[in-house]
Amino acid sequence: MSARFDILPTPLADLRVLQRKPLGDSRGYLERLFCLEELAEILAGRHIAQINHTLTASRGTVRGMHFQQPPHAETKFVSCLSGEVFDVAVDLRRDSPTFLRWHGEILSADNHRTLVIPEGFAHGFQTLFDDCEMLYFHTAAYHAEAEGGVNALDPLLAIEWPLEVTTLSDRDRAHPWLAAVFEGLDEVYRHAKHD
């Protein structure tokens, strides 16, 4: 059986891109979004626990930067089904060689890419067109008590959003900025819960 994905590295440790390989003819195409057998190495014994679908109506909107704490930490497989987004992951793992670095990928229906965001990363995106639809496969179900976030506009992260940020929810705007002495994911979580 031929592989239906190429698994590509990024500059951040453990953050990967899946290049999906649709099979097409004059009728259109068939595309595999997930395969337990082909992605077993990435999943490392975990299984998909939840699938979510979002629609973001307006160009320039930023959603994020979100993560979940252990024991509900998750790996996310993020794809864009309609429109185009700049999808961003930030490494919050204290002992990682790429700690506090971010990486962005354009995801669209046309480029057939999925960003695989490991546990210990914050995730967010900016819509580059109106009416962007995203599909998320999660290895853990959502738990409100485990939710955390960092501010998408934090100057310490200095994420280079491609467009002016036109919309950011009150909830996302309230995510904390990182202190200069930030020591890792646990420190962010304490600030998010108690500030």
TORKELUM-256924 format. One record per residue (C-alpha): x, y, z; residue in three letters. Coordinates in steps of 0.5 Angstrom, whole numbers, plus 500, padded with zeros to 3 digits. Layout:
N
XYZala;...
***
This chain:
195
500500500met;503507498ser;503512503ala;498517503arg;502522508phe;509525507asp;511527515ile;515533514leu;519536520pro;519544522thr;524548525pro;521546532leu;523540536ala;517535535asp;512539531leu;511536524arg;507537518val;503532514leu;503533507gln;496529505arg;496526498lys;490526495pro;488521489leu;484525484gly;481524477asp;476528473ser;471527478arg;475530483gly;479527489tyr;479522495leu;483525501glu;485521507arg;485526513leu;488521518phe;490514519cys;492510525leu;497505522glu;501511518glu;501516524leu;502511529ala;509513530glu;506520532ile;501518536leu;506514540ala;500509543gly;495515544arg;488515540his;484520537ile;479522543ala;475528540gln;474531533ile;472539532asn;470543527his;470551527thr;468556522leu;471563523thr;467568519ala;472574518ser;479575515arg;484578520gly;481574526thr;486571531val;484565535arg;489562540gly;494561543met;491555547his;493549550phe;491543555gln;495541562gln;496534564pro;493529565pro;489532559his;495535555ala;493533547glu;496532541thr;492536535lys;492535528phe;490541525val;487542518ser;484547514cys;478545510leu;476552507ser;479558506gly;486559508glu;490560515val;496562518phe;497556523asp;502557529val;505553534ala;509556540val;513551544asp;512552552leu;516545554arg;521548559arg;527543557asp;526543550ser;531546545pro;526550542thr;523553548phe;519559547leu;520559539arg;514559534trp;513556528his;507558523gly;505554517glu;499556511ile;494551511leu;489551506ser;484547502ala;489547496asp;495546499asn;493539503his;497540509arg;496538517thr;500541522leu;501536528val;502540534ile;505536540pro;503536547glu;506542551gly;505547545phe;500553545ala;496553538his;493559535gly;491561528phe;489567523gln;484567518thr;487570511leu;480570508phe;473570510asp;469564512asp;475559514cys;473552516glu;478548521met;478541523leu;481539529tyr;483531531phe;485531539his;488526542thr;485528549ala;478531550ala;477538552tyr;477539560his;475546562ala;479546568glu;486544564ala;485549559glu;491555559gly;493560554gly;498565552val;497572549asn;497572541ala;500579542leu;505577547asp;512581545pro;516576548leu;513571543leu;513576537ala;509572533ile;509575526glu;501575524trp;501576516pro;495581517leu;493586522glu;489583528val;482585526thr;478581531thr;481577538leu;476575543ser;475578550asp;477571552arg;483570548asp;485578549arg;485576557ala;490571556his;497572560pro;503575557trp;509571559leu;514574564ala;521575563ala;523569567val;518564565phe;520557566glu;515553562gly;508551561leu;507550569asp;508557570glu;504560565val;498555567tyr;499559574arg;499566572his;493564567ala;489561573lys;490566579his;492573575asp;
***
